Amino acid sequence: VVKYLLASGANQSLATEDGFTPLAVALQQGHDRVVAVLLENDTKGKVRLPALHVAAKKDDCKAATLLLQNDHYPDVTMD
């Protein structure tokens, strides 16, 4: 479904009213396959928490590995 939506022109950088992108939501919900598809399409949208922080907070090693393999801002810091 995600691949179809992206192929049909869905904007993967749009965020919810709370500032969460599809990548952030997929990480929070533990949907590793969706995370992988979004990373294949290079989605690095603005998020409230950097994606790697979300994966680390959830102890989601698989998602963290996917993010690091895709150079998804590994050196970002929080204030």
Backbone as JSON Lines, residues from 0, in Angstrom:
{"i":0,"aa":"V","n":[0.83,-1.19,0.0],"ca":[0.0,0.0,0.0],"c":[0.87,1.25,0.0]}
{"i":1,"aa":"V","n":[1.92,1.26,0.82],"ca":[2.8,2.43,0.9],"c":[3.48,2.68,-0.44]}
{"i":2,"aa":"K","n":[3.98,1.61,-1.07],"ca":[4.63,1.76,-2.37],"c":[3.65,2.33,-3.4]}
{"i":3,"aa":"Y","n":[2.41,1.85,-3.36],"ca":[1.39,2.34,-4.29],"c":[1.12,3.82,-4.06]}
{"i":4,"aa":"L","n":[0.96,4.21,-2.8],"ca":[0.7,5.61,-2.49],"c":[1.84,6.51,-2.95]}
{"i":5,"aa":"L","n":[3.07,6.08,-2.71],"ca":[4.22,6.88,-3.13],"c":[4.3,6.96,-4.66]}
{"i":6,"aa":"A","n":[4.04,5.84,-5.32],"ca":[4.07,5.82,-6.79],"c":[2.97,6.69,-7.37]}
{"i":7,"aa":"S","n":[1.89,6.87,-6.61],"ca":[0.77,7.7,-7.06],"c":[0.96,9.17,-6.71]}
{"i":8,"aa":"G","n":[2.1,9.49,-6.12],"ca":[2.41,10.89,-5.85],"c":[2.14,11.37,-4.44]}
{"i":9,"aa":"A","n":[1.9,10.46,-3.52],"ca":[1.68,10.87,-2.12],"c":[2.92,11.61,-1.61]}
{"i":10,"aa":"N","n":[2.7,12.7,-0.89],"ca":[3.79,13.51,-0.35],"c":[4.24,12.92,0.98]}
{"i":11,"aa":"Q","n":[5.39,12.26,0.98],"ca":[5.9,11.59,2.18],"c":[6.51,12.55,3.18]}
{"i":12,"aa":"S","n":[6.58,13.83,2.85],"ca":[7.15,14.81,3.77],"c":[6.08,15.57,4.55]}
{"i":13,"aa":"L","n":[4.81,15.37,4.21],"ca":[3.75,16.04,4.96],"c":[3.73,15.53,6.39]}
{"i":14,"aa":"A","n":[3.48,16.44,7.31],"ca":[3.45,16.08,8.72],"c":[2.04,16.27,9.28]}
{"i":15,"aa":"T","n":[1.77,15.57,10.36],"ca":[0.5,15.74,11.06],"c":[0.5,17.1,11.76]}
{"i":16,"aa":"E","n":[-0.62,17.46,12.35],"ca":[-0.69,18.72,13.1],"c":[0.32,18.74,14.24]}
{"i":17,"aa":"D","n":[0.69,17.57,14.74],"ca":[1.67,17.47,15.82],"c":[3.11,17.45,15.31]}
{"i":18,"aa":"G","n":[3.3,17.5,14.0],"ca":[4.63,17.55,13.42],"c":[5.27,16.21,13.1]}
{"i":19,"aa":"F","n":[4.47,15.15,13.06],"ca":[5.02,13.82,12.79],"c":[4.87,13.46,11.31]}
{"i":20,"aa":"T","n":[5.98,13.06,10.69],"ca":[5.96,12.62,9.29],"c":[5.6,11.14,9.24]}
{"i":21,"aa":"P","n":[5.32,10.62,8.04],"ca":[5.06,9.19,7.92],"c":[6.2,8.34,8.48]}
{"i":22,"aa":"L","n":[7.43,8.77,8.3],"ca":[8.57,8.02,8.84],"c":[8.5,7.96,10.36]}
{"i":23,"aa":"A","n":[8.22,9.07,10.99],"ca":[8.15,9.1,12.45],"c":[7.02,8.2,12.96]}
{"i":24,"aa":"V","n":[5.88,8.24,12.29],"ca":[4.74,7.41,12.7],"c":[5.08,5.93,12.51]}
{"i":25,"aa":"A","n":[5.69,5.59,11.38],"ca":[6.08,4.19,11.13],"c":[7.05,3.71,12.2]}
{"i":26,"aa":"L","n":[7.99,4.56,12.58],"ca":[8.93,4.2,13.64],"c":[8.22,4.0,14.97]}
{"i":27,"aa":"Q","n":[7.33,4.92,15.31],"ca":[6.62,4.83,16.59],"c":[5.75,3.59,16.67]}
{"i":28,"aa":"Q","n":[5.2,3.18,15.54],"ca":[4.31,2.02,15.51],"c":[5.05,0.71,15.28]}
{"i":29,"aa":"G","n":[6.36,0.78,15.05],"ca":[7.15,-0.44,14.86],"c":[6.96,-1.11,13.51]}
{"i":30,"aa":"H","n":[6.63,-0.33,12.49],"ca":[6.41,-0.87,11.15],"c":[7.71,-0.81,10.34]}
{"i":31,"aa":"D","n":[8.59,-1.77,10.58],"ca":[9.91,-1.76,9.96],"c":[9.85,-1.82,8.43]}
{"i":32,"aa":"R","n":[8.9,-2.55,7.88],"ca":[8.8,-2.63,6.41],"c":[8.43,-1.28,5.82]}
{"i":33,"aa":"V","n":[7.56,-0.55,6.5],"ca":[7.19,0.8,6.03],"c":[8.39,1.73,6.16]}
{"i":34,"aa":"V","n":[9.13,1.62,7.27],"ca":[10.34,2.42,7.45],"c":[11.29,2.17,6.28]}
{"i":35,"aa":"A","n":[11.49,0.91,5.92],"ca":[12.4,0.56,4.83],"c":[11.93,1.18,3.51]}
{"i":36,"aa":"V","n":[10.64,1.11,3.22],"ca":[10.11,1.68,1.97],"c":[10.3,3.19,1.96]}
{"i":37,"aa":"L","n":[10.0,3.85,3.07],"ca":[10.15,5.3,3.12],"c":[11.61,5.7,2.97]}
{"i":38,"aa":"L","n":[12.51,4.94,3.56],"ca":[13.94,5.24,3.42],"c":[14.41,5.01,1.99]}
{"i":39,"aa":"E","n":[13.86,4.0,1.32],"ca":[14.19,3.77,-0.09],"c":[13.83,4.99,-0.92]}
{"i":40,"aa":"N","n":[12.8,5.69,-0.5],"ca":[12.34,6.88,-1.21],"c":[12.93,8.16,-0.61]}
{"i":41,"aa":"D","n":[13.93,7.99,0.27],"ca":[14.71,9.1,0.82],"c":[13.84,10.13,1.52]}
{"i":42,"aa":"T","n":[12.99,9.7,2.41],"ca":[12.18,10.65,3.16],"c":[12.91,11.09,4.41]}
{"i":43,"aa":"K","n":[13.25,12.33,4.45],"ca":[13.95,12.9,5.6],"c":[13.2,14.14,6.08]}
{"i":44,"aa":"G","n":[11.9,14.03,6.12],"ca":[11.08,15.18,6.47],"c":[11.31,15.67,7.89]}
{"i":45,"aa":"K","n":[10.77,16.84,8.14],"ca":[10.89,17.46,9.46],"c":[10.08,16.65,10.46]}
{"i":46,"aa":"V","n":[10.69,16.34,11.57],"ca":[10.01,15.61,12.63],"c":[10.29,16.28,13.96]}
{"i":47,"aa":"R","n":[9.41,16.05,14.91],"ca":[9.61,16.6,16.24],"c":[10.85,15.99,16.89]}
{"i":48,"aa":"L","n":[10.99,14.69,16.81],"ca":[12.2,14.0,17.27],"c":[12.88,13.4,16.06]}
{"i":49,"aa":"P","n":[14.2,13.51,15.96],"ca":[14.88,12.85,14.85],"c":[14.56,11.36,14.85]}
{"i":50,"aa":"A","n":[14.44,10.8,13.65],"ca":[14.03,9.41,13.49],"c":[14.89,8.45,14.29]}
{"i":51,"aa":"L","n":[16.2,8.67,14.29],"ca":[17.08,7.76,15.02],"c":[16.79,7.81,16.52]}
{"i":52,"aa":"H","n":[16.43,8.98,17.03],"ca":[16.08,9.11,18.44],"c":[14.81,8.33,18.76]}
{"i":53,"aa":"V","n":[13.84,8.38,17.83],"ca":[12.59,7.64,18.03],"c":[12.89,6.14,18.09]}
{"i":54,"aa":"A","n":[13.7,5.65,17.16],"ca":[14.05,4.23,17.14],"c":[14.78,3.83,18.42]}
{"i":55,"aa":"A","n":[15.71,4.66,18.85],"ca":[16.48,4.36,20.07],"c":[15.57,4.36,21.29]}
{"i":56,"aa":"K","n":[14.68,5.33,21.36],"ca":[13.76,5.42,22.51],"c":[12.88,4.17,22.61]}
{"i":57,"aa":"K","n":[12.52,3.6,21.46],"ca":[11.68,2.4,21.45],"c":[12.5,1.12,21.51]}
{"i":58,"aa":"D","n":[13.83,1.23,21.64],"ca":[14.71,0.06,21.63],"c":[14.49,-0.78,20.37]}
{"i":59,"aa":"D","n":[14.25,-0.1,19.26],"ca":[13.98,-0.78,17.99],"c":[15.28,-0.87,17.2]}
{"i":60,"aa":"C","n":[16.04,-1.92,17.45],"ca":[17.35,-2.1,16.81],"c":[17.23,-2.25,15.3]}
{"i":61,"aa":"K","n":[16.2,-2.94,14.83],"ca":[16.05,-3.14,13.39],"c":[15.84,-1.79,12.69]}
{"i":62,"aa":"A","n":[14.95,-0.95,13.23],"ca":[14.71,0.36,12.64],"c":[15.96,1.23,12.73]}
{"i":63,"aa":"A","n":[16.65,1.2,13.86],"ca":[17.88,1.99,14.01],"c":[18.92,1.56,12.98]}
{"i":64,"aa":"T","n":[19.03,0.27,12.75],"ca":[19.97,-0.24,11.75],"c":[19.6,0.25,10.36]}
{"i":65,"aa":"L","n":[18.31,0.19,10.01],"ca":[17.85,0.69,8.71],"c":[18.2,2.17,8.55]}
{"i":66,"aa":"L","n":[17.96,2.94,9.6],"ca":[18.25,4.38,9.54],"c":[19.74,4.64,9.35]}
{"i":67,"aa":"L","n":[20.56,3.94,10.11],"ca":[22.01,4.14,10.01],"c":[22.54,3.68,8.66]}
{"i":68,"aa":"Q","n":[22.0,2.59,8.13],"ca":[22.42,2.11,6.81],"c":[22.08,3.11,5.71]}
{"i":69,"aa":"N","n":[21.08,3.94,5.97],"ca":[20.65,4.94,4.99],"c":[21.16,6.33,5.33]}
{"i":70,"aa":"D","n":[22.17,6.41,6.21],"ca":[22.76,7.7,6.6],"c":[21.7,8.71,7.02]}
{"i":71,"aa":"H","n":[20.75,8.28,7.81],"ca":[19.65,9.14,8.21],"c":[20.03,9.97,9.43]}
{"i":72,"aa":"Y","n":[20.82,11.0,9.22],"ca":[21.23,11.96,10.24],"c":[21.77,11.29,11.5]}
{"i":73,"aa":"P","n":[22.81,10.47,11.42],"ca":[23.31,9.78,12.62],"c":[23.96,10.7,13.64]}
{"i":74,"aa":"D","n":[24.32,11.92,13.24],"ca":[25.02,12.81,14.17],"c":[24.14,13.93,14.71]}
{"i":75,"aa":"V","n":[22.83,13.83,14.54],"ca":[21.93,14.88,15.02],"c":[21.89,14.87,16.55]}
{"i":76,"aa":"T","n":[21.75,16.05,17.14],"ca":[21.66,16.16,18.59],"c":[20.39,16.9,18.97]}
{"i":77,"aa":"M","n":[19.97,16.72,20.19],"ca":[18.79,17.41,20.72],"c":[19.25,18.46,21.71]}
{"i":78,"aa":"D","n":[18.56,19.58,21.75],"ca":[18.88,20.63,22.72],"c":[18.35,20.29,24.09]}
